[in-house]
């Protein structure tokens, strides 16, 4: 487990998002995440927008806003935010990872795999990205196996992917190409 990650449960885009290493994050962002976890989404959104107005290039804040949007059920807005952030921070594996979580939650496993591979290309040793990629591959393989055997054809297996936070890591060279098409 990555100590700087938040967890998303399968089939539950509004699952409790837990901060595992608060020391790695600005205390205001921790407060904002606590607000959204407690259901105070509008207050959390107002607070994250204020924070971003003062810190427009803060990547952790952008990730936090994405988490708030997902908790609010606004996956399309979260996807748009992450895609925009990727254009400005193309070497951040966390952005690609969190975008892949949204794709996976929608059942778009092909796009989730493509996006996780881009995350992996920015940081090949990021264990959680590798684990999320393994989860999606396992889910796709299991579904294909069940379809081939016509077992539980109505049951859809959803991978359990982990949403990541940005931590203070040195900048990495841009390896990933932004081939994420809409």
Secondary structure, DSSP 8 states (H G I E B T S, - for coil): --TTEEE-BTTBTTS----S-GGGS-HHHHHHHHHHHTT-HHHHHHHHHHHHHH-TT-HHHHHHHHHHHHHTT-HHHHHHHHHHHHHH-TT-HHHHHHHHHHHHHTT-HHHHHHHHHHHHHH-TT-HHHHHHHHHHHHHHHHHHHHHHHT-STT-------EEE------------------
